[in-house]
Structure formats: C-alpha cells, structure tokens
C-alpha cells in the first residue's frame, strides 16, 4: 500500500496546517529496518485519516547523540536549526516513533525556545484507538500469540510511560508475558546514551545479548519494541541466541498496521 506523504513546505504553500508533524528521525529515515517502522506508522495515519506532514529534507538530527556523547556545541547548533524550522512553520504538535527524539524534543528543546506538544507514536496510537479512529480486525494476525514487551529507557524510566504501549498491544488480543526486568525496573537494550554509535567497553558479554536472552526466556514468539535502536539491538541479540527463525522483533506500529480492520 503506497501512501503519499506531504511535507510541511507543501502544506504551507497551500495555506493549510496538518493535524500533526511526524518527526521521522535519523533511524526512521536512513536505517533500512527502521524505514519499515516509518512506513507502517505512515500507513496507519493515512488509513485512519490523520492529516500529517513531515519536514523531509528540512529535518536535521535532533542532536540527541551529540549531547549524550558530550558534544554540547554540536547539539545546540542542531537544536537551534530545528527550532527555527519548526517555529517558522508554527508547529504545535509533533509525533515521533523514536523515544530519543521524543525525549529531547519534549524535555530539552523548551530551554532553547522550542515549545511543542510532543507525543510518542505508541501514545498516539492509543489515543487513536480510544477515539475509535483505529479499528482492529477480529482474530487478527497476533490473536493469542505470546508477546513480550521491551520498555525502552527513554520512554519508560526516562518519561514514565509504561501503560500506553501495553494498552495498544492488548487491543491486538495477544498474550502479554512480562520479562523479569520491566517497567521501572526495565533494562537498557545497550544502545542508549549514544552507545549505538560506538564500540562497547571491554567486558564478558554485550548488554543486548543479556536483554535478548531475557526476552527469549519468556517463551514469546514476538518481542514488541517501541524504538528503532531497541529493534536493532534486540534483533542482533536474538540472532546471537540463534532464534531468528522462531522469534520476531517488531515495532508496535508494525503490529497495528498488520491488524487494521478493512
């Protein structure tokens, strides 16, 4: 299913304002695996009639990895550029499928003059479900499947959002099995704090191998994630367990996109 996505510039040229700006993020734009999450979420928004736009080539990295890695100068440069673009379009509401983008746009941009209502895509999906705009088909692709859900650091412990993603999964009629370390006691996938972009320090194992082993240990067929970094790290961890034929790592948006009622 192809979706025609308009940019903020196109909306502005037509004198229109979209309902939300979809902030795609670096992973969602350039990483081949994360592009599938971007497409799934865009398909959902299109199907349920949400008027949304992207910045396209005007979107820069939020600067999150730069700030986490200690390059404050680079972060501020990127942030100011983005804020200028967003304020230029008078953006009020942003939705993003990346918890890192969500966290920095929501909590760290206001100090630099960027004040927006920022929503993570799992929260937005829950709102759309509650409003009856998303309808899930009976006996969908995931009915009765055993699913475990990984709390990403920036959505979970960073922003205290635990229930929205689980509420969305429950509408898919799945059997949700929790890992030992979940919610406020959740464990990082190993990519946070700019670790995604550097080699790990010496040690006996990798964090993502540990976390994936925990997920595999639940007996789930699917590991549900809400972050492109977590998706990559957990997929690698599942491969390390040699379970890639039995266990899939999927973003919640991909699961919803496959379960939409006609």
C-alpha positions in Angstrom: 0.0 0.0 0.0 1.6 3.3 -1.1 1.0 6.5 0.9 1.5 9.9 -0.5 3.2 12.0 2.3 3.2 15.7 2.1 5.9 18.0 3.6 5.3 21.0 5.8 6.5 23.1 2.9 3.8 21.7 0.7 1.1 22.3 3.3 2.4 25.9 3.9 2.3 26.6 0.2 -1.3 25.6 0.1 -2.1 27.7 3.2 -3.1 24.6 5.2 -2.0 23.2 8.5 -1.7 19.4 9.2 -3.0 17.9 12.4 0.5 16.7 13.4 4.1 16.8 12.3 5.5 13.3 12.0 9.2 13.6 13.1 10.8 10.7 11.3 14.3 10.9 12.9 17.6 9.6 11.6 17.0 5.9 12.1 13.5 6.1 10.6 14.9 7.9 7.6 18.1 6.1 6.8 18.2 2.7 8.6 16.6 0.1 6.3 15.0 -1.8 9.1 13.6 1.3 10.8 12.3 2.6 7.5 9.7 -0.3 7.7 8.5 1.2 11.0 8.2 4.6 9.5 6.2 3.2 6.6 3.9 1.2 8.9 3.2 4.2 11.0 2.5 6.4 8.0 0.2 3.8 6.6 -1.8 3.8 9.8 -2.1 7.6 9.9 -3.1 7.6 6.2 -5.7 4.8 6.7 -7.4 6.5 9.6 -7.4 9.9 8.0 -4.9 11.8 10.2 -3.7 14.9 8.3 0.1 14.7 8.9 3.2 16.1 7.3 7.0 15.5 7.5 9.8 18.1 7.3 11.6 16.0 4.7 15.0 17.4 3.8 14.4 20.2 6.3 14.6 17.7 9.2 18.0 17.5 10.9 19.1 15.1 13.7 17.7 16.4 17.0 21.3 16.4 18.4 20.5 13.7 21.0 23.5 11.5 20.2 25.8 14.6 20.2 24.6 15.8 23.6 24.8 12.3 25.1 28.3 11.9 23.8 29.3 15.2 25.3 29.4 17.5 22.3 27.2 20.3 23.6 28.2 22.7 20.9 27.1 20.4 18.1 23.8 19.7 20.0 22.9 23.3 20.4 23.8 24.1 16.7 21.4 21.3 15.6 18.7 22.1 18.0 18.6 25.8 17.1 18.4 24.9 13.4 15.5 22.6 14.1 13.7 25.0 16.4 14.0 27.8 13.7 12.4 25.4 11.2 9.7 24.2 13.5 8.8 27.7 14.7 8.9 29.0 11.1 6.0 26.6 10.3 4.3 27.4 13.6 4.4 23.7 14.6 2.3 22.9 17.7 2.1 19.1 17.8 4.8 16.5 17.0 4.6 12.7 16.9 7.7 10.5 16.6 8.4 6.8 16.6 11.8 7.4 18.3 11.9 7.7 22.1 15.3 9.5 21.8 13.7 12.2 19.6 10.6 12.2 21.8 12.6 12.8 25.0 14.8 15.6 23.7 12.1 17.4 21.8 9.8 17.2 24.8 12.1 17.8 27.7 15.3 19.6 26.4 14.1 21.8 23.4 11.9 24.1 25.6 15.0 25.6 27.3 16.2 26.7 23.8 12.8 28.1 22.7 11.2 25.1 21.2 7.9 24.5 22.9 5.7 21.8 21.4 3.2 19.1 22.4 5.4 16.0 21.7 3.8 12.6 21.6 5.4 9.2 21.2 3.8 7.1 18.5 2.6 4.4 20.9 0.8 7.1 22.9 -0.7 8.5 19.7 -1.8 5.0 18.6 -3.5 4.6 22.0 -5.3 7.9 21.6 -6.5 6.9 18.1 -7.7 3.6 19.4 -9.5 5.2 22.3 -11.2 7.7 19.9 -12.4 4.9 17.6 -10.3 6.1 14.7 -8.2 2.9 14.6 -10.3 -0.2 14.3 -8.6 -3.6 14.8 -9.9 -6.6 12.9 -11.3 -9.5 14.8 -9.0 -12.5 15.1 -6.0 -10.5 13.6 -2.5 -11.6 12.9 -1.5 -11.7 16.5 -4.5 -13.1 18.3 -3.4 -15.4 21.1 0.3 -15.0 20.2 2.7 -14.9 23.1 4.3 -11.4 23.1 6.9 -9.8 25.4 7.3 -6.1 25.5 10.6 -4.3 26.0 10.4 -0.9 27.8 12.8 1.5 26.1 14.8 3.6 28.5 13.7 7.0 27.2 10.0 6.1 27.1 9.9 4.1 30.3 12.2 5.2 33.0 13.0 8.4 31.3 9.4 9.6 30.9 7.3 7.2 33.0 5.3 5.9 30.0 4.5 2.3 30.6 0.8 1.8 30.0 0.2 3.2 26.6 2.2 0.7 24.6 0.8 -2.2 26.7 -2.7 -0.9 26.2 -2.2 -0.9 22.4 -0.8 -4.5 22.5 -3.8 -5.6 24.5 -6.2 -4.4 21.7 -4.4 -6.9 19.4 -5.7 -9.8 21.6 -2.2 -11.1 22.5 -1.0 -13.0 25.5 1.4 -10.5 27.1 4.2 -12.1 29.1 6.5 -9.7 31.0 10.2 -10.1 31.4 11.6 -10.1 34.9 13.1 -6.7 34.4 10.3 -4.5 33.1 8.6 -1.1 33.7 10.5 0.9 36.4 13.0 -2.0 36.8 13.5 -2.2 33.0 16.9 -2.9 31.4 18.6 -1.0 28.6 19.0 -2.7 25.2 22.5 -1.4 25.1 22.1 1.5 22.6 21.2 4.4 24.8 23.4 7.4 25.7 25.0 7.3 22.2 26.3 3.8 22.7 24.6 2.9 19.4 27.4 4.6 17.6 30.5 3.4 19.4 32.2 0.1 20.4 31.3 -1.3 23.7 33.8 -1.2 26.6 35.6 -4.5 27.5 33.5 -7.0 29.4 32.2 -10.5 29.4 29.1 -10.0 27.4 27.1 -7.4 25.5 24.0 -5.7 27.1 21.8 -6.6 24.1 22.8 -10.3 24.3 21.7 -10.3 28.0 18.5 -8.5 27.3 17.6 -10.6 24.3 18.3 -13.8 26.4 15.8 -12.5 29.0 13.2 -11.9 26.2 13.8 -15.3 24.7 13.4 -16.9 28.1 9.8 -15.8 28.4 8.9 -18.2 25.6 7.4 -15.3 23.5 7.0 -15.6 19.7 7.4 -11.9 19.3 9.4 -9.2 21.1 7.5 -5.9 20.8 9.6 -2.7 20.8 8.9 1.0 20.6 12.3 2.3 19.4 14.3 1.8 16.3 17.6 1.4 18.3 16.0 -1.2 20.6 14.7 -3.1 17.5 18.2 -3.3 16.1 19.9 -4.3 19.3 17.2 -7.0 20.2 17.3 -8.4 16.7 21.1 -8.8 17.0 20.6 -10.4 20.4 18.0 -12.9 19.1 20.5 -13.8 16.3 23.1 -14.4 18.9 20.7 -16.9 20.6 20.2 -18.5 17.1 16.5 -17.9 17.4 15.9 -15.6 14.5 13.7 -18.2 12.7 11.4 -18.6 15.7 11.2 -15.1 17.3 10.5 -11.8 15.6 11.3 -8.4 16.9 8.6 -5.9 15.8 7.7 -2.3 16.5 4.2 -1.8 17.9 3.3 0.3 14.8 4.1 -2.6 12.5 1.9 -4.9 14.6 -1.0 -2.4 14.5 -0.5 -1.8 10.7 -0.9 -5.6 10.1 -4.1 -5.7 12.3 -6.1 -2.8 10.9 -9.8 -3.6 10.1 -10.6 -3.0 6.4 
